[in-house]
Amino acid sequence: MLNLLILLTTPPPPPGCYDARIRVLIMYVTCSLHVSIDLLEMYEESVLEYLCVEEEEVPLTEEEVQEEARRRKYKKIKRYTAIGLATLGGGAVLGLTGGLAAPFIGAGLGTIIGAGGHQ
């Protein structure tokens, strides 16, 4: 049981890297459920074969290529618009808060400097 907790609390490996801890966890669960190791290995091989099959690339039609280009263009425009609006909004917030906070900052600094001169 402790092995199971250790395996579940360890951070996962980066994508694309093999980590034997996952296989150990699967083996542990398989043994706990009294499933044959041969059956597990058969399933592992079938998953490996499925993952190794290369996907066939289907050529795109001219209409699909144009649609993809149109989507990319609108996505780019939308992204730049969002960045521009965020810049304007952030600038407005900084301007307003800086302008409204300036009197309080000045009063605070005056109090600190004024209090520091007297002994």
C-alpha positions as CSV (number, residue, x, y, z in Angstrom):
1,M,0.0,0.0,0.0
2,L,2.9,2.3,0.8
3,N,4.3,1.8,-2.7
4,L,1.0,2.8,-4.2
5,L,0.9,6.0,-2.2
6,I,4.5,6.8,-3.2
7,L,3.7,6.2,-6.9
8,L,0.6,8.4,-6.7
9,T,2.3,11.3,-5.0
10,T,5.4,11.5,-7.2
11,P,5.3,14.2,-9.9
12,P,4.5,12.9,-13.4
13,P,7.3,12.7,-16.0
14,P,7.5,15.3,-18.8
15,P,5.5,14.4,-21.9
16,G,7.3,12.1,-24.3
17,C,9.5,10.6,-21.6
18,Y,9.2,7.0,-20.4
19,D,8.7,6.4,-16.7
20,A,8.8,2.9,-15.3
21,R,6.8,4.0,-12.2
22,I,3.6,4.0,-14.2
23,R,4.2,0.4,-15.3
24,V,5.0,-0.6,-11.7
25,L,1.7,1.0,-10.6
26,I,-0.2,-0.9,-13.3
27,M,1.6,-4.2,-12.3
28,Y,0.7,-3.5,-8.7
29,V,-3.0,-3.0,-9.5
30,T,-3.0,-6.0,-11.8
31,C,-1.6,-8.2,-9.1
32,S,-4.1,-6.8,-6.5
33,L,-7.0,-7.7,-8.8
34,H,-5.6,-11.2,-9.5
35,V,-5.3,-10.6,-13.2
36,S,-2.8,-12.6,-15.2
37,I,0.5,-10.9,-16.0
38,D,0.3,-12.5,-19.5
39,L,-3.0,-10.7,-20.1
40,L,-1.5,-7.4,-19.0
41,E,1.5,-7.9,-21.3
42,M,-0.9,-8.7,-24.2
43,Y,-2.7,-5.4,-23.6
44,E,0.6,-3.6,-23.4
45,E,1.6,-4.9,-26.7
46,S,-1.7,-4.0,-28.4
47,V,-1.5,-0.5,-27.0
48,L,2.1,-0.2,-28.3
49,E,1.1,-1.4,-31.7
50,Y,-1.8,1.1,-31.8
51,L,0.5,4.0,-30.8
52,C,3.2,3.0,-33.3
53,V,0.8,3.1,-36.3
54,E,1.5,6.2,-38.3
55,E,-1.4,8.4,-39.1
56,E,-2.0,8.8,-42.7
57,E,-2.1,12.4,-43.8
58,V,-5.1,13.3,-45.8
59,P,-4.4,16.1,-48.4
60,L,-6.6,19.1,-47.9
61,T,-8.8,20.5,-50.6
62,E,-8.4,24.0,-51.9
63,E,-11.5,25.1,-50.0
64,E,-10.1,23.7,-46.7
65,V,-6.8,25.4,-47.3
66,Q,-8.6,28.8,-47.8
67,E,-10.8,28.2,-44.8
68,E,-7.8,27.5,-42.6
69,A,-6.0,30.6,-43.9
70,R,-9.2,32.7,-43.2
71,R,-9.3,31.3,-39.6
72,R,-5.7,32.1,-39.0
73,K,-6.2,35.6,-40.2
74,Y,-9.2,36.3,-38.0
75,K,-7.5,34.6,-35.0
76,K,-4.5,36.9,-35.5
77,I,-6.7,40.0,-35.8
78,K,-8.6,39.0,-32.6
79,R,-5.3,38.4,-30.7
80,Y,-3.9,41.8,-31.7
81,T,-7.2,43.5,-30.8
82,A,-7.3,41.9,-27.4
83,I,-3.7,42.9,-26.7
84,G,-4.4,46.5,-27.8
85,L,-7.5,46.7,-25.6
86,A,-5.7,45.3,-22.6
87,T,-2.9,47.8,-23.1
88,L,-5.4,50.7,-23.2
89,G,-7.3,49.3,-20.2
90,G,-4.1,48.8,-18.2
91,G,-2.9,52.3,-19.0
92,A,-6.2,53.8,-18.0
93,V,-6.2,51.9,-14.7
94,L,-2.6,53.0,-13.9
95,G,-3.3,56.6,-14.9
96,L,-6.4,56.8,-12.7
97,T,-4.9,55.0,-9.7
98,G,-1.7,57.0,-10.0
99,G,-3.6,60.2,-10.3
100,L,-5.9,59.4,-7.4
101,A,-3.2,58.1,-5.2
102,A,-0.7,60.9,-5.7
103,P,-2.2,63.2,-3.0
104,F,-2.1,60.4,-0.5
105,I,1.5,59.5,-1.3
106,G,2.5,63.1,-1.1
107,A,0.8,63.5,2.3
108,G,2.4,60.3,3.6
109,L,5.8,61.4,2.5
110,G,5.3,64.8,4.0
111,T,4.3,63.3,7.3
112,I,7.3,61.0,7.3
113,I,9.8,63.6,6.3
114,G,8.2,66.2,8.7
115,A,8.2,63.7,11.6
116,G,11.8,62.7,10.9
117,G,13.2,66.3,11.4
118,H,11.9,66.7,15.0
119,Q,13.5,65.2,18.0
